[in-house]
Amino acid sequence: MAFGSAVRQRRLALGLSQEALAHEAGIDRSYMSSVERGGQNVGLVLAAQIARALDIKLAELIAAARI
């Protein structure tokens, strides 16, 4: 849930919609919604794709999530 919250905060700070972020990350919008709500456990590959789409290093995104 902490990772999803960090993703959402970064997405909003960049002014991106869930749909735009999902498209940039190469995943479905409904899956992105589930990630943000903490309904999905995200693997490293997907987390890296999301971080790349958010223009942030994965380590920074994880640090923002405090996990």
PyMOL Python script that loads the backbone (N, CA, C, O; Angstrom):
from pymol import cmd

cmd.read_pdbstr("""\
ATOM      1  N   MET A   1       0.812  -1.178   0.000  1.00  0.00           N
ATOM      2  CA  MET A   1       0.000   0.000   0.000  1.00  0.00           C
ATOM      3  C   MET A   1       0.869   1.260   0.000  1.00  0.00           C
ATOM      4  O   MET A   1       0.505   2.261  -0.618  1.00  0.00           O
ATOM      5  N   ALA A   2       1.998   1.219   0.677  1.00  0.00           N
ATOM      6  CA  ALA A   2       2.893   2.373   0.735  1.00  0.00           C
ATOM      7  C   ALA A   2       3.471   2.673  -0.646  1.00  0.00           C
ATOM      8  O   ALA A   2       3.611   3.837  -1.021  1.00  0.00           O
ATOM      9  N   PHE A   3       3.805   1.629  -1.403  1.00  0.00           N
ATOM     10  CA  PHE A   3       4.348   1.842  -2.749  1.00  0.00           C
ATOM     11  C   PHE A   3       3.296   2.508  -3.625  1.00  0.00           C
ATOM     12  O   PHE A   3       3.595   3.462  -4.344  1.00  0.00           O
ATOM     13  N   GLY A   4       2.069   2.008  -3.566  1.00  0.00           N
ATOM     14  CA  GLY A   4       0.987   2.581  -4.359  1.00  0.00           C
ATOM     15  C   GLY A   4       0.738   4.037  -4.018  1.00  0.00           C
ATOM     16  O   GLY A   4       0.472   4.851  -4.902  1.00  0.00           O
ATOM     17  N   SER A   5       0.822   4.363  -2.742  1.00  0.00           N
ATOM     18  CA  SER A   5       0.638   5.745  -2.306  1.00  0.00           C
ATOM     19  C   SER A   5       1.736   6.643  -2.857  1.00  0.00           C
ATOM     20  O   SER A   5       1.468   7.767  -3.283  1.00  0.00           O
ATOM     21  N   ALA A   6       2.966   6.154  -2.850  1.00  0.00           N
ATOM     22  CA  ALA A   6       4.089   6.928  -3.394  1.00  0.00           C
ATOM     23  C   ALA A   6       3.924   7.125  -4.896  1.00  0.00           C
ATOM     24  O   ALA A   6       4.229   8.195  -5.423  1.00  0.00           O
ATOM     25  N   VAL A   7       3.442   6.095  -5.582  1.00  0.00           N
ATOM     26  CA  VAL A   7       3.190   6.204  -7.028  1.00  0.00           C
ATOM     27  C   VAL A   7       2.139   7.274  -7.283  1.00  0.00           C
ATOM     28  O   VAL A   7       2.309   8.129  -8.153  1.00  0.00           O
ATOM     29  N   ARG A   8       1.055   7.223  -6.521  1.00  0.00           N
ATOM     30  CA  ARG A   8      -0.037   8.183  -6.702  1.00  0.00           C
ATOM     31  C   ARG A   8       0.439   9.612  -6.447  1.00  0.00           C
ATOM     32  O   ARG A   8       0.130  10.517  -7.222  1.00  0.00           O
ATOM     33  N   GLN A   9       1.188   9.816  -5.363  1.00  0.00           N
ATOM     34  CA  GLN A   9       1.687  11.150  -5.044  1.00  0.00           C
ATOM     35  C   GLN A   9       2.570  11.689  -6.168  1.00  0.00           C
ATOM     36  O   GLN A   9       2.439  12.849  -6.559  1.00  0.00           O
ATOM     37  N   ARG A  10       3.453  10.863  -6.677  1.00  0.00           N
ATOM     38  CA  ARG A  10       4.344  11.285  -7.762  1.00  0.00           C
ATOM     39  C   ARG A  10       3.544  11.572  -9.034  1.00  0.00           C
ATOM     40  O   ARG A  10       3.795  12.557  -9.727  1.00  0.00           O
ATOM     41  N   ARG A  11       2.581  10.702  -9.330  1.00  0.00           N
ATOM     42  CA  ARG A  11       1.747  10.877 -10.525  1.00  0.00           C
ATOM     43  C   ARG A  11       1.005  12.207 -10.461  1.00  0.00           C
ATOM     44  O   ARG A  11       0.977  12.957 -11.437  1.00  0.00           O
ATOM     45  N   LEU A  12       0.405  12.496  -9.308  1.00  0.00           N
ATOM     46  CA  LEU A  12      -0.331  13.747  -9.155  1.00  0.00           C
ATOM     47  C   LEU A  12       0.588  14.957  -9.233  1.00  0.00           C
ATOM     48  O   LEU A  12       0.221  15.983  -9.807  1.00  0.00           O
ATOM     49  N   ALA A  13       1.782  14.842  -8.658  1.00  0.00           N
ATOM     50  CA  ALA A  13       2.751  15.935  -8.710  1.00  0.00           C
ATOM     51  C   ALA A  13       3.151  16.252 -10.151  1.00  0.00           C
ATOM     52  O   ALA A  13       3.440  17.399 -10.489  1.00  0.00           O
ATOM     53  N   LEU A  14       3.163  15.218 -10.990  1.00  0.00           N
ATOM     54  CA  LEU A  14       3.510  15.409 -12.400  1.00  0.00           C
ATOM     55  C   LEU A  14       2.305  15.806 -13.248  1.00  0.00           C
ATOM     56  O   LEU A  14       2.448  16.138 -14.425  1.00  0.00           O
ATOM     57  N   GLY A  15       1.121  15.771 -12.645  1.00  0.00           N
ATOM     58  CA  GLY A  15      -0.092  16.124 -13.371  1.00  0.00           C
ATOM     59  C   GLY A  15      -0.531  15.076 -14.378  1.00  0.00           C
ATOM     60  O   GLY A  15      -1.145  15.399 -15.395  1.00  0.00           O
ATOM     61  N   LEU A  16      -0.212  13.815 -14.089  1.00  0.00           N
ATOM     62  CA  LEU A  16      -0.575  12.720 -14.986  1.00  0.00           C
ATOM     63  C   LEU A  16      -1.861  12.048 -14.530  1.00  0.00           C
ATOM     64  O   LEU A  16      -2.124  11.949 -13.331  1.00  0.00           O
ATOM     65  N   SER A  17      -2.655  11.592 -15.474  1.00  0.00           N
ATOM     66  CA  SER A  17      -3.811  10.768 -15.147  1.00  0.00           C
ATOM     67  C   SER A  17      -3.327   9.329 -14.962  1.00  0.00           C
ATOM     68  O   SER A  17      -2.226   8.976 -15.385  1.00  0.00           O
ATOM     69  N   GLN A  18      -4.160   8.504 -14.328  1.00  0.00           N
ATOM     70  CA  GLN A  18      -3.814   7.082 -14.213  1.00  0.00           C
ATOM     71  C   GLN A  18      -3.666   6.470 -15.595  1.00  0.00           C
ATOM     72  O   GLN A  18      -2.774   5.656 -15.837  1.00  0.00           O
ATOM     73  N   GLU A  19      -4.537   6.866 -16.486  1.00  0.00           N
ATOM     74  CA  GLU A  19      -4.494   6.320 -17.844  1.00  0.00           C
ATOM     75  C   GLU A  19      -3.181   6.666 -18.541  1.00  0.00           C
ATOM     76  O   GLU A  19      -2.575   5.809 -19.184  1.00  0.00           O
ATOM     77  N   ALA A  20      -2.741   7.920 -18.416  1.00  0.00           N
ATOM     78  CA  ALA A  20      -1.487   8.336 -19.046  1.00  0.00           C
ATOM     79  C   ALA A  20      -0.298   7.593 -18.441  1.00  0.00           C
ATOM     80  O   ALA A  20       0.596   7.147 -19.162  1.00  0.00           O
ATOM     81  N   LEU A  21      -0.293   7.463 -17.118  1.00  0.00           N
ATOM     82  CA  LEU A  21       0.800   6.751 -16.459  1.00  0.00           C
ATOM     83  C   LEU A  21       0.814   5.289 -16.875  1.00  0.00           C
ATOM     84  O   LEU A  21       1.866   4.735 -17.193  1.00  0.00           O
ATOM     85  N   ALA A  22      -0.360   4.667 -16.870  1.00  0.00           N
ATOM     86  CA  ALA A  22      -0.444   3.265 -17.268  1.00  0.00           C
ATOM     87  C   ALA A  22       0.068   3.074 -18.688  1.00  0.00           C
ATOM     88  O   ALA A  22       0.791   2.117 -18.968  1.00  0.00           O
ATOM     89  N   HIS A  23      -0.303   3.981 -19.582  1.00  0.00           N
ATOM     90  CA  HIS A  23       0.154   3.892 -20.970  1.00  0.00           C
ATOM     91  C   HIS A  23       1.681   3.994 -21.040  1.00  0.00           C
ATOM     92  O   HIS A  23       2.329   3.208 -21.731  1.00  0.00           O
ATOM     93  N   GLU A  24       2.245   4.958 -20.328  1.00  0.00           N
ATOM     94  CA  GLU A  24       3.708   5.143 -20.330  1.00  0.00           C
ATOM     95  C   GLU A  24       4.433   3.936 -19.736  1.00  0.00           C
ATOM     96  O   GLU A  24       5.530   3.584 -20.170  1.00  0.00           O
ATOM     97  N   ALA A  25       3.811   3.309 -18.740  1.00  0.00           N
ATOM     98  CA  ALA A  25       4.421   2.147 -18.083  1.00  0.00           C
ATOM     99  C   ALA A  25       4.153   0.846 -18.830  1.00  0.00           C
ATOM    100  O   ALA A  25       4.763  -0.183 -18.540  1.00  0.00           O
ATOM    101  N   GLY A  26       3.235   0.898 -19.796  1.00  0.00           N
ATOM    102  CA  GLY A  26       2.929  -0.299 -20.582  1.00  0.00           C
ATOM    103  C   GLY A  26       2.038  -1.297 -19.861  1.00  0.00           C
ATOM    104  O   GLY A  26       2.136  -2.503 -20.087  1.00  0.00           O
ATOM    105  N   ILE A  27       1.162  -0.789 -18.987  1.00  0.00           N
ATOM    106  CA  ILE A  27       0.242  -1.666 -18.272  1.00  0.00           C
ATOM    107  C   ILE A  27      -1.183  -1.137 -18.409  1.00  0.00           C
ATOM    108  O   ILE A  27      -1.398  -0.010 -18.855  1.00  0.00           O
ATOM    109  N   ASP A  28      -2.142  -1.956 -18.023  1.00  0.00           N
ATOM    110  CA  ASP A  28      -3.549  -1.587 -18.108  1.00  0.00           C
ATOM    111  C   ASP A  28      -3.907  -0.559 -17.032  1.00  0.00           C
ATOM    112  O   ASP A  28      -3.369  -0.606 -15.926  1.00  0.00           O
ATOM    113  N   ARG A  29      -4.814   0.370 -17.352  1.00  0.00           N
ATOM    114  CA  ARG A  29      -5.208   1.406 -16.410  1.00  0.00           C
ATOM    115  C   ARG A  29      -5.841   0.822 -15.154  1.00  0.00           C
ATOM    116  O   ARG A  29      -5.596   1.316 -14.053  1.00  0.00           O
ATOM    117  N   SER A  30      -6.643  -0.212 -15.300  1.00  0.00           N
ATOM    118  CA  SER A  30      -7.285  -0.812 -14.127  1.00  0.00           C
ATOM    119  C   SER A  30      -6.242  -1.465 -13.218  1.00  0.00           C
ATOM    120  O   SER A  30      -6.404  -1.477 -11.998  1.00  0.00           O
ATOM    121  N   TYR A  31      -5.182  -2.002 -13.801  1.00  0.00           N
ATOM    122  CA  TYR A  31      -4.101  -2.583 -12.996  1.00  0.00           C
ATOM    123  C   TYR A  31      -3.369  -1.467 -12.246  1.00  0.00           C
ATOM    124  O   TYR A  31      -3.020  -1.622 -11.075  1.00  0.00           O
ATOM    125  N   MET A  32      -3.138  -0.339 -12.931  1.00  0.00           N
ATOM    126  CA  MET A  32      -2.472   0.801 -12.286  1.00  0.00           C
ATOM    127  C   MET A  32      -3.313   1.297 -11.110  1.00  0.00           C
ATOM    128  O   MET A  32      -2.778   1.628 -10.051  1.00  0.00           O
ATOM    129  N   SER A  33      -4.621   1.345 -11.302  1.00  0.00           N
ATOM    130  CA  SER A  33      -5.514   1.755 -10.224  1.00  0.00           C
ATOM    131  C   SER A  33      -5.369   0.826  -9.029  1.00  0.00           C
ATOM    132  O   SER A  33      -5.320   1.277  -7.885  1.00  0.00           O
ATOM    133  N   SER A  34      -5.304  -0.454  -9.295  1.00  0.00           N
ATOM    134  CA  SER A  34      -5.147  -1.440  -8.238  1.00  0.00           C
ATOM    135  C   SER A  34      -3.797  -1.305  -7.529  1.00  0.00           C
ATOM    136  O   SER A  34      -3.709  -1.485  -6.314  1.00  0.00           O
ATOM    137  N   VAL A  35      -2.762  -0.991  -8.283  1.00  0.00           N
ATOM    138  CA  VAL A  35      -1.432  -0.763  -7.684  1.00  0.00           C
ATOM    139  C   VAL A  35      -1.517   0.408  -6.709  1.00  0.00           C
ATOM    140  O   VAL A  35      -1.041   0.314  -5.578  1.00  0.00           O
ATOM    141  N   GLU A  36      -2.119   1.502  -7.145  1.00  0.00           N
ATOM    142  CA  GLU A  36      -2.211   2.699  -6.298  1.00  0.00           C
ATOM    143  C   GLU A  36      -3.031   2.453  -5.043  1.00  0.00           C
ATOM    144  O   GLU A  36      -2.751   3.043  -3.999  1.00  0.00           O
ATOM    145  N   ARG A  37      -4.034   1.598  -5.124  1.00  0.00           N
ATOM    146  CA  ARG A  37      -4.870   1.291  -3.966  1.00  0.00           C
ATOM    147  C   ARG A  37      -4.233   0.238  -3.051  1.00  0.00           C
ATOM    148  O   ARG A  37      -4.753  -0.037  -1.970  1.00  0.00           O
ATOM    149  N   GLY A  38      -3.127  -0.342  -3.474  1.00  0.00           N
ATOM    150  CA  GLY A  38      -2.460  -1.361  -2.675  1.00  0.00           C
ATOM    151  C   GLY A  38      -3.038  -2.745  -2.883  1.00  0.00           C
ATOM    152  O   GLY A  38      -2.783  -3.649  -2.087  1.00  0.00           O
ATOM    153  N   GLY A  39      -3.814  -2.923  -3.943  1.00  0.00           N
ATOM    154  CA  GLY A  39      -4.436  -4.209  -4.224  1.00  0.00           C
ATOM    155  C   GLY A  39      -3.550  -5.172  -4.979  1.00  0.00           C
ATOM    156  O   GLY A  39      -3.911  -6.335  -5.157  1.00  0.00           O
ATOM    157  N   GLN A  40      -2.402  -4.711  -5.424  1.00  0.00           N
ATOM    158  CA  GLN A  40      -1.466  -5.553  -6.178  1.00  0.00           C
ATOM    159  C   GLN A  40      -0.097  -5.501  -5.530  1.00  0.00           C
ATOM    160  O   GLN A  40       0.371  -4.437  -5.124  1.00  0.00           O
ATOM    161  N   ASN A  41       0.535  -6.645  -5.435  1.00  0.00           N
ATOM    162  CA  ASN A  41       1.934  -6.701  -5.044  1.00  0.00           C
ATOM    163  C   ASN A  41       2.744  -6.581  -6.321  1.00  0.00           C
ATOM    164  O   ASN A  41       2.652  -7.424  -7.213  1.00  0.00           O
ATOM    165  N   VAL A  42       3.527  -5.538  -6.396  1.00  0.00           N
ATOM    166  CA  VAL A  42       4.257  -5.225  -7.622  1.00  0.00           C
ATOM    167  C   VAL A  42       5.647  -5.846  -7.571  1.00  0.00           C
ATOM    168  O   VAL A  42       6.366  -5.696  -6.583  1.00  0.00           O
ATOM    169  N   GLY A  43       6.019  -6.542  -8.636  1.00  0.00           N
ATOM    170  CA  GLY A  43       7.359  -7.106  -8.742  1.00  0.00           C
ATOM    171  C   GLY A  43       8.360  -6.039  -9.154  1.00  0.00           C
ATOM    172  O   GLY A  43       7.981  -4.919  -9.497  1.00  0.00           O
ATOM    173  N   LEU A  44       9.624  -6.389  -9.119  1.00  0.00           N
ATOM    174  CA  LEU A  44      10.671  -5.421  -9.436  1.00  0.00           C
ATOM    175  C   LEU A  44      10.607  -4.900 -10.868  1.00  0.00           C
ATOM    176  O   LEU A  44      10.835  -3.714 -11.107  1.00  0.00           O
ATOM    177  N   VAL A  45      10.303  -5.768 -11.810  1.00  0.00           N
ATOM    178  CA  VAL A  45      10.261  -5.341 -13.212  1.00  0.00           C
ATOM    179  C   VAL A  45       9.150  -4.312 -13.408  1.00  0.00           C
ATOM    180  O   VAL A  45       9.369  -3.270 -14.026  1.00  0.00           O
ATOM    181  N   LEU A  46       7.969  -4.600 -12.888  1.00  0.00           N
ATOM    182  CA  LEU A  46       6.856  -3.668 -13.028  1.00  0.00           C
ATOM    183  C   LEU A  46       7.122  -2.381 -12.250  1.00  0.00           C
ATOM    184  O   LEU A  46       6.800  -1.294 -12.728  1.00  0.00           O
ATOM    185  N   ALA A  47       7.699  -2.493 -11.072  1.00  0.00           N
ATOM    186  CA  ALA A  47       8.027  -1.304 -10.280  1.00  0.00           C
ATOM    187  C   ALA A  47       9.006  -0.422 -11.047  1.00  0.00           C
ATOM    188  O   ALA A  47       8.888   0.804 -11.023  1.00  0.00           O
ATOM    189  N   ALA A  48       9.967  -1.035 -11.723  1.00  0.00           N
ATOM    190  CA  ALA A  48      10.933  -0.275 -12.523  1.00  0.00           C
ATOM    191  C   ALA A  48      10.246   0.404 -13.706  1.00  0.00           C
ATOM    192  O   ALA A  48      10.580   1.539 -14.046  1.00  0.00           O
ATOM    193  N   GLN A  49       9.293  -0.277 -14.333  1.00  0.00           N
ATOM    194  CA  GLN A  49       8.550   0.321 -15.447  1.00  0.00           C
ATOM    195  C   GLN A  49       7.752   1.532 -14.968  1.00  0.00           C
ATOM    196  O   GLN A  49       7.712   2.562 -15.641  1.00  0.00           O
ATOM    197  N   ILE A  50       7.128   1.404 -13.821  1.00  0.00           N
ATOM    198  CA  ILE A  50       6.349   2.507 -13.266  1.00  0.00           C
ATOM    199  C   ILE A  50       7.269   3.675 -12.913  1.00  0.00           C
ATOM    200  O   ILE A  50       6.962   4.825 -13.228  1.00  0.00           O
ATOM    201  N   ALA A  51       8.385   3.386 -12.266  1.00  0.00           N
ATOM    202  CA  ALA A  51       9.336   4.442 -11.912  1.00  0.00           C
ATOM    203  C   ALA A  51       9.839   5.163 -13.159  1.00  0.00           C
ATOM    204  O   ALA A  51       9.936   6.390 -13.174  1.00  0.00           O
ATOM    205  N   ARG A  52      10.155   4.406 -14.196  1.00  0.00           N
ATOM    206  CA  ARG A  52      10.624   4.999 -15.440  1.00  0.00           C
ATOM    207  C   ARG A  52       9.552   5.924 -16.027  1.00  0.00           C
ATOM    208  O   ARG A  52       9.857   7.020 -16.497  1.00  0.00           O
ATOM    209  N   ALA A  53       8.304   5.474 -15.994  1.00  0.00           N
ATOM    210  CA  ALA A  53       7.198   6.277 -16.513  1.00  0.00           C
ATOM    211  C   ALA A  53       6.987   7.539 -15.677  1.00  0.00           C
ATOM    212  O   ALA A  53       6.505   8.550 -16.185  1.00  0.00           O
ATOM    213  N   LEU A  54       7.347   7.479 -14.402  1.00  0.00           N
ATOM    214  CA  LEU A  54       7.229   8.632 -13.511  1.00  0.00           C
ATOM    215  C   LEU A  54       8.482   9.500 -13.522  1.00  0.00           C
ATOM    216  O   LEU A  54       8.564  10.493 -12.799  1.00  0.00           O
ATOM    217  N   ASP A  55       9.455   9.122 -14.345  1.00  0.00           N
ATOM    218  CA  ASP A  55      10.719   9.858 -14.472  1.00  0.00           C
ATOM    219  C   ASP A  55      11.415  10.012 -13.116  1.00  0.00           C
ATOM    220  O   ASP A  55      11.834  11.100 -12.720  1.00  0.00           O
ATOM    221  N   ILE A  56      11.518   8.873 -12.424  1.00  0.00           N
ATOM    222  CA  ILE A  56      12.183   8.843 -11.127  1.00  0.00           C
ATOM    223  C   ILE A  56      12.932   7.516 -11.028  1.00  0.00           C
ATOM    224  O   ILE A  56      12.512   6.520 -11.617  1.00  0.00           O
ATOM    225  N   LYS A  57      14.015   7.501 -10.299  1.00  0.00           N
ATOM    226  CA  LYS A  57      14.739   6.248 -10.090  1.00  0.00           C
ATOM    227  C   LYS A  57      13.914   5.359  -9.154  1.00  0.00           C
ATOM    228  O   LYS A  57      13.251   5.840  -8.234  1.00  0.00           O
ATOM    229  N   LEU A  58      13.973   4.064  -9.412  1.00  0.00           N
ATOM    230  CA  LEU A  58      13.227   3.115  -8.594  1.00  0.00           C
ATOM    231  C   LEU A  58      13.606   3.252  -7.127  1.00  0.00           C
ATOM    232  O   LEU A  58      12.735   3.199  -6.258  1.00  0.00           O
ATOM    233  N   ALA A  59      14.882   3.425  -6.839  1.00  0.00           N
ATOM    234  CA  ALA A  59      15.336   3.574  -5.450  1.00  0.00           C
ATOM    235  C   ALA A  59      14.697   4.793  -4.790  1.00  0.00           C
ATOM    236  O   ALA A  59      14.348   4.746  -3.611  1.00  0.00           O
ATOM    237  N   GLU A  60      14.543   5.876  -5.535  1.00  0.00           N
ATOM    238  CA  GLU A  60      13.913   7.076  -4.997  1.00  0.00           C
ATOM    239  C   GLU A  60      12.425   6.853  -4.717  1.00  0.00           C
ATOM    240  O   GLU A  60      11.891   7.325  -3.714  1.00  0.00           O
ATOM    241  N   LEU A  61      11.768   6.123  -5.623  1.00  0.00           N
ATOM    242  CA  LEU A  61      10.349   5.835  -5.440  1.00  0.00           C
ATOM    243  C   LEU A  61      10.142   4.934  -4.221  1.00  0.00           C
ATOM    244  O   LEU A  61       9.208   5.135  -3.445  1.00  0.00           O
ATOM    245  N   ILE A  62      11.004   3.959  -4.061  1.00  0.00           N
ATOM    246  CA  ILE A  62      10.935   3.078  -2.891  1.00  0.00           C
ATOM    247  C   ILE A  62      11.218   3.859  -1.615  1.00  0.00           C
ATOM    248  O   ILE A  62      10.568   3.640  -0.592  1.00  0.00           O
ATOM    249  N   ALA A  63      12.183   4.768  -1.672  1.00  0.00           N
ATOM    250  CA  ALA A  63      12.483   5.595  -0.488  1.00  0.00           C
ATOM    251  C   ALA A  63      11.288   6.484  -0.146  1.00  0.00           C
ATOM    252  O   ALA A  63      10.982   6.683   1.029  1.00  0.00           O
ATOM    253  N   ALA A  64      10.616   7.016  -1.158  1.00  0.00           N
ATOM    254  CA  ALA A  64       9.441   7.850  -0.923  1.00  0.00           C
ATOM    255  C   ALA A  64       8.331   7.045  -0.258  1.00  0.00           C
ATOM    256  O   ALA A  64       7.542   7.585   0.517  1.00  0.00           O
ATOM    257  N   ALA A  65       8.274   5.743  -0.568  1.00  0.00           N
ATOM    258  CA  ALA A  65       7.266   4.865   0.024  1.00  0.00           C
ATOM    259  C   ALA A  65       7.658   4.431   1.437  1.00  0.00           C
ATOM    260  O   ALA A  65       6.836   3.894   2.180  1.00  0.00           O
ATOM    261  N   ARG A  66       8.912   4.668   1.798  1.00  0.00           N
ATOM    262  CA  ARG A  66       9.445   4.286   3.110  1.00  0.00           C
ATOM    263  C   ARG A  66       9.292   2.793   3.386  1.00  0.00           C
ATOM    264  O   ARG A  66       8.856   2.376   4.459  1.00  0.00           O
ATOM    265  N   ILE A  67       9.674   1.989   2.358  1.00  0.00           N
ATOM    266  CA  ILE A  67       9.633   0.539   2.546  1.00  0.00           C
ATOM    267  C   ILE A  67      11.017  -0.042   2.378  1.00  0.00           C
ATOM    268  O   ILE A  67      11.197  -1.254   2.498  1.00  0.00           O
TER     269      ILE A  67
END
""", "prot")
cmd.dss("prot")
cmd.show_as("cartoon", "prot")
cmd.util.cbc("prot")
cmd.orient("prot")
